[in-house]
Amino acid sequence: MRLHFLGSLLLTLVLVTGAQASDSLVFNNAWVRATPPNAKVAGGFVQIRNSGKTSDRLVSASSEAAERVEIHEMKMVGDVMQMRQLTEGLVIPAGQSVQLKPGSYHLMLMAPKKSIAEGQKVSITLVFEKAGKRAVEFTAAKQPPVAAAETAHNH
Ligand SMILES: [Cu+2]
């Protein structure tokens, strides 16, 4: 009886440790674009770092501040900048960082419920295939924060 109890206790410990090991996502420089009144969309940007040993995938996002939040990609197709929704989500490879930034991957807040003032905090819940739900606080700004602006100067 006693051994059996110890056995299940150990199993529980292993499961808890396992859960922590997969919880290896770090979010940096989270910001949303401050919007004028009646804006139809607002971009959300964040660096997602996966320090774990397995890749994960951002599958969806939501926020109280908007009707819905989509995961988008912007890229040049010929001379034209095109934007599309990533319906399969966005893979965050093991040991790597993915930068959501203007002109690239981004979150799109569709139909913001109120205008988003500079300096305001907007909580966006990011849902990952393995790590589950993570609430991330985004700060509203008109321009990218300094660190993100520097990495954007790559031409
Ligand atoms: Cu978009």
Boltz pocket constraint, residues with backbone or C-beta under 6 A from the ligand:
constraints:
  - pocket:
      binder: B
      contacts: [[A, 72], [A, 73], [A, 83], [A, 84], [A, 106], [A, 107], [A, 108]]
      max_distance: 6.0
